[in-house]
Amino acid sequence: MAKEKAVELSLMEKAEQDMQGMVEQHNELVNSINEMNSRLTELKQLIVEHQGYMKGLKACDKECAKDA
């Protein structure tokens, strides 16, 4: 009976270690995803700003062509 308890405890300890490892992996992935989403938001904003800059350059080229 004592041996069965020891086996059960070691199985439970193994299961707890496995669960802890999976939770740690999950948390690492969540952190990575959050960081990537933050970077994606920054990059989208840069794209929008650059599109405005490019439109401004095109408008300037048209105005310069009229004046020439």
N, C-alpha and C positions, 0 to 999 in steps of 0.2 A: 504494500500500500504506500509506503514512504517513497519507494522508487517511482511509482506512478505519479505521485504528487510532484516529485522532482522533475519528471519528464513533462508534466503539464506546465509547471512553472517555466521550464526552459522553452517550451513551445510558446507560452504567453510572452516571455521576454523577447523571443525571436520575432513574434508578431508585432510587439510594441516597437522594436527597433526598425522593422520594415516600415511600419506606419510612420514613424518619426522621419525616416529617410524620404518617404513619399511626400510628406507634408513639407519638408525642407525644399525638395525639388519643386513642388507646387509654388511655394512662396518665392523661390528664385525666379521661376517663370513669370509669375505675376509682376514682380519688380521689373523684369526685363521688358515685359509688354508695356507697363506703365511708362518706362523710360522711352521706349520706341514711340508710343503714342504722343508723348510730349515732344519728341523730336519731329514727328510727323506734323504736328500742329505748327511748330516753328517753321518748318520747311514750306508748308502750305501758305503761311503768311508771307514768307519771302517770295514765293512764286507770284502771289497776288500783287505785291509791291513792285516786283520786277515787270509784271505785265503793264502796270500803270506807267512805269518808267519808259517802256518800249512804246506805248501809245503816245506819250509825250514826245519822244524822239521823232515818231512818224509825223505828228502834228507840226513839229518844228520844221521838218524837212519840207512839208507841203507849204508852209508859210514862207520859208526861205526860197522855194521855187517860184512862188508868186511874186516875190519882191525882186527876183533876179531878172 
